[in-house]
Amino acid sequence: MAARDAGLSDREILDATYICAGFNIITRIADALGFKIPSQERFSRAAKLLVIFGYRRLSGYWTGGVYNRRVDLMLMGTSVVLNQTTFDPQALDPPTFDPYDRKLARLRNAVLSGPGSLSPALRQAISAGREPAGALGAYVKKVAEHAYLVSDEDIAELHQSDYTDDQIFEATVSAALGAGLFRLECVLRALRSKATKDHVR
């Protein structure tokens, strides 16, 4: 793996992958639904905060303005597991291998199994890349593959097919989540495979 050859640890690769997967999901939703893009000034201010505090402190680890030290210790512990030299097959299974696995499971459940206007079965099928028939199938395929090409006409066609705004939103999020999770799983699979090959040597 080129990232390893460049000197990155498994934990650093994993962190970077989650950041990329998160942006992959968010940008697909934003492109498909035409979210308003913040001004360059706001982007610059946000970038300065990231440089000062980092992703960890700006992504939910602050509780009521007080840094959650227990979370930091937990992440440090999982980092040791990821960088250990001895091979333990159990260490490659979530949630030990992937310290974010539980949060990801909650996200999957909320989007694909929680209450919604579309049935859980349909949301899960969309996320897995199994497009439904008709206008909705064409729409979610476009969201997953080329979200920036979604147009007002696509949304109008869904409305004409009697899909509500809530259903369109849920279909969009399900398709975007599936696309992001596919890319995340590719990296997780590569990390597990490399760890297994290193052990065999």
C-alpha positions in Angstrom: 0.0 0.0 0.0 1.5 3.3 -1.1 0.4 5.1 2.1 2.3 2.6 4.2 5.4 3.0 2.0 5.2 6.7 2.6 5.5 6.1 6.3 1.9 6.4 7.5 0.7 4.1 10.2 -2.5 2.0 9.9 -4.2 4.4 12.3 -3.2 7.5 10.2 -4.5 5.7 7.1 -7.7 4.9 8.8 -8.3 8.4 10.1 -7.6 9.9 6.7 -9.9 7.4 5.1 -12.8 8.3 7.4 -12.3 11.9 6.7 -12.4 11.3 2.9 -15.4 9.0 3.2 -17.2 11.6 5.3 -16.6 14.3 2.7 -17.6 11.8 -0.1 -21.0 11.3 1.5 -21.6 14.9 2.4 -20.6 16.3 -1.0 -22.9 13.9 -2.8 -25.8 15.0 -0.7 -24.9 18.7 -1.2 -24.4 18.3 -5.0 -27.6 16.4 -5.5 -29.8 18.6 -3.4 -28.2 21.9 -4.4 -26.9 23.1 -1.0 -25.7 26.6 -0.8 -22.0 26.8 -0.7 -20.5 29.0 2.1 -18.5 32.0 1.2 -14.7 31.8 0.9 -14.4 33.8 4.1 -16.3 31.2 6.1 -14.1 28.4 4.5 -11.0 30.3 5.5 -12.2 30.7 9.1 -13.1 27.0 9.3 -9.7 26.0 8.0 -8.0 28.1 10.7 -10.0 26.4 13.4 -9.1 23.0 12.0 -5.4 23.9 12.0 -5.7 25.1 15.7 -7.9 22.4 17.1 -7.7 19.5 14.6 -10.5 17.2 13.4 -10.8 15.3 16.6 -11.9 18.3 18.8 -14.2 19.7 16.1 -16.0 16.5 15.3 -18.0 15.7 18.4 -15.5 15.1 21.1 -16.2 18.3 22.9 -19.1 17.9 25.3 -20.6 21.1 26.8 -17.4 22.9 25.9 -15.2 20.5 28.0 -12.9 18.1 26.2 -13.8 14.4 26.8 -10.5 13.0 28.1 -12.0 9.5 28.3 -12.5 9.5 24.5 -8.9 10.6 24.0 -7.6 7.7 26.2 -9.8 5.2 24.3 -8.4 6.4 21.0 -4.9 6.1 22.3 -5.6 2.6 23.4 -6.9 1.5 20.0 -4.0 3.2 18.3 -1.7 0.8 20.3 -3.7 -2.2 19.0 -3.5 -0.9 15.4 0.3 -0.5 15.6 1.2 -3.6 17.5 3.9 -5.9 16.0 2.4 -9.2 17.1 -0.5 -10.5 15.0 -3.8 -11.3 16.6 -6.6 -12.3 14.3 -9.2 -11.0 16.8 -7.5 -7.6 16.6 -8.5 -7.3 13.0 -12.2 -7.5 13.6 -14.4 -4.5 14.4 -14.7 -2.7 16.7 -11.0 -3.4 17.9 -9.5 -3.0 14.4 -11.7 0.0 13.6 -12.2 2.3 16.6 -15.0 4.1 14.7 -17.0 1.0 14.0 -19.6 1.6 16.7 -20.3 5.1 15.5 -20.5 3.9 11.9 -23.0 1.2 13.0 -25.2 3.9 14.6 -25.1 6.0 11.4 -26.0 2.9 9.3 -28.9 2.1 11.6 -30.2 5.7 11.7 -30.1 6.2 7.9 -31.1 2.7 6.8 -33.2 1.2 9.5 -34.6 4.1 11.5 -38.1 5.6 11.1 -38.6 7.2 7.7 -40.9 7.9 4.7 -39.2 5.2 2.7 -39.2 1.6 4.0 -36.0 0.3 5.6 -35.8 -2.4 2.9 -35.8 0.2 0.1 -33.3 2.4 1.9 -31.0 -0.6 2.4 -31.3 -1.7 -1.2 -30.4 1.8 -2.4 -27.4 2.0 -0.1 -26.2 -1.4 -1.4 -26.4 -0.2 -5.0 -29.6 -2.1 -5.9 -31.5 0.6 -7.8 -35.3 0.4 -7.7 -37.3 0.6 -10.9 -38.4 3.8 -12.5 -37.4 7.4 -11.8 -36.1 6.7 -8.3 -33.7 4.1 -9.6 -32.2 6.4 -12.2 -32.0 9.2 -9.6 -30.1 7.2 -6.9 -27.7 5.8 -9.5 -26.9 9.4 -10.6 -26.4 10.4 -6.9 -24.0 7.4 -6.3 -22.0 7.9 -9.5 -22.2 11.5 -10.6 -24.1 13.6 -8.0 -22.9 16.9 -9.5 -25.0 16.1 -12.6 -28.3 16.0 -10.7 -30.6 18.7 -12.0 -33.9 20.4 -11.1 -35.5 18.3 -13.8 -34.5 15.1 -12.0 -36.2 16.3 -8.8 -39.2 17.4 -10.8 -39.5 13.9 -12.4 -39.5 12.4 -8.9 -42.2 14.7 -7.8 -44.2 13.7 -10.9 -43.8 10.1 -9.9 -45.4 11.0 -6.5 -42.2 11.0 -4.4 -42.3 13.5 -1.6 -39.4 15.8 -0.6 -38.8 13.6 2.5 -38.6 10.5 0.4 -36.2 12.1 -2.1 -34.0 13.3 0.8 -33.9 9.8 2.3 -33.1 8.2 -1.0 -30.3 10.7 -1.6 -28.8 10.1 1.8 -29.0 6.3 1.4 -27.3 6.4 -2.0 -24.6 8.8 -0.8 -24.0 6.7 2.3 -23.7 3.6 0.2 -21.1 5.2 -2.1 -19.0 6.4 0.8 -19.2 3.1 2.7 -18.1 1.2 -0.4 -14.9 3.3 -0.6 -14.3 2.9 3.2 -14.7 -0.8 3.0 -12.1 -1.0 0.2 -9.5 0.6 2.5 -10.5 -1.5 5.5 -10.2 -4.7 3.4 -6.7 -3.6 2.2 -5.5 -2.9 5.7 -6.7 -6.3 6.9 -5.2 -8.0 3.9 -1.8 -6.4 4.4 -1.8 -7.2 8.1 -2.5 -10.9 7.3 0.3 -11.0 4.6 2.8 -9.4 7.0 2.0 -12.1 9.6 2.5 -14.9 7.0 5.9 -13.6 6.2 
